[in-house]
Amino acid sequence: MATTNYFKLLMLLFIPAFIAGAATVIYLPIYKKKINSRLSQFGEKAADMKPITTPGKYFLIFCLFTVAAMALGMIIFYNAANSKKRTTLEAVDEVEFFMNARDYPTLLDKYEPGEELPGYDLNHIQKENDIEIYFYASREPGYFGFPDGLIGIVYTGSDEQYLGLDAEYSQTGVSHLGDFAGSNQFRTYEVPLKWFTFDIMNFFGELDIKVRTMKKAESPFDNDDELFTGKTAELHVKLDEEYHIEGWFDK
C-alpha cells in the first residue's frame, strides 16, 4: 500500500515536470531566435531591450503554473463530485426499503422496546405467545441521519429463548414506480436481537413482520426448521397509514 502511494506521488510530480519540459523544448527555438536577434543589435542601448526569459526560468515558471492548474482542477472536480442536488419524491423514480438489525452498540441501547423514543410515535404493540412486537414510526420520515422506522421485539416467557425476525414488504398500484417487493431474515448469532431499523424511499406499501422463537444460530446456513422452537407473533402494517399520507400517489 505504501509503495503504491509513493508511486502515485512520483507520478504527480512527474506530470508537471514532463509538461514543463515539453513546453521548454518548444520554447528553445524561440529563445535561440531572440538571442540571435539580440546579437545582431549589439551595441544598442540596453534600456531599450526587454529581458529574455532563460530556458531554466521558463521551465520553472511553466512547472509551477502546471502544478497550480492541476490543483485547481482537482478542487473543482472534487467539489463537483461531492455536490448534492436537491431532489423530491416526484423527481426520484427509485423505490427502496432498507432494514437492519442493531446487534452492535447504538443510542437505542438506552431504551427498551415499549418506551417512548424522541422523534417517534409508538403506533402498534402486538403481544402474542410470550412475544412482544413494538412498531415505531418517525414523525419526520426521510429526515437524513435518522431511521424512518423502528421495530423492537421482546420475549417475556420464563424460559430462555432467542428471537428471529422475518420481514416481507410489497407495494403495488404506483403507476410511475412499478411494483416492488422483497424480504429480509434476521437471526441471532452473537448478541440477542432486540432493535431493528428501516429506511424507505418512495415506499409506503405493506409490511409484514413475523417474529419466531429460535435457538442461537451458528452460521447463516443453519436450517431455520432446526432453529425454530415453536412460538410466533405477527404484525401487519400499511406504511402510508402509519405516516398519514394515504393517497400519496395516483393509482
C-alpha positions, 0 to 999 in steps of 0.5 A: 500500500505504501509503495503504491502511494509513493508511486502515485506521488512520483507520478504527480510530480512527474506530470508537471515536470514532463509538461514543463519540459515539453513546453521548454523544448518548444520554447528553445527555438524561440529563445535561440531566435531572440538571442540571435536577434539580440546579437545582431543589435549589439551595441544598442542601448540596453534600456531599450531591450526587454529581458529574455526569459532563460530556458531554466526560468521558463521551465520553472515558471511553466512547472509551477503554473502546471502544478497550480492548474492541476490543483485547481482542477482537482478542487473543482472536480472534487467539489463537483463530485461531492455536490448534492442536488436537491431532489423530491419524491416526484423527481426520484423514480427509485423505490427502496426499503432498507432494514437492519438489525442493531446487534452492535452498540447504538443510542437505542441501547438506552431504551427498551422496546415499549418506551417512548423514543424522541422523534417517534410515535409508538403506533402498534404493540402486538403481544402474542405467545410470550412475544412482544412486537413494538412498531415505531414510526418517525414523525419526520420520515426521510429526515437524513441521519435518522431511521424512518422506522423502528421495530423492537421485539421482546420475549417475556416467557420464563424460559430462555429463548432467542428471537428471529425476525422475518420481514416481507414488504410489497407495494403495488398500484404506483403507476410511475414506480412499478411494483416492488417487493422483497424480504429480509431474515434476521437471526441471532448469532452473537448478541440477542436481537432486540432493535431493528431499523428501516429506511424507505424511499418512495415506499409506503406499501405493506409490511409484514413482520413475523417474529419466531422463537429460535435457538442461537444460530451458528452460521447463516446456513443453519436450517431455520426448521432446526432453529425454530422452537415453536412460538410466533407473533405477527404484525401487519402494517400499511406504511402510508397509514402509519405516516398519514399520507394515504393517497400519496400517489395516483393509482 
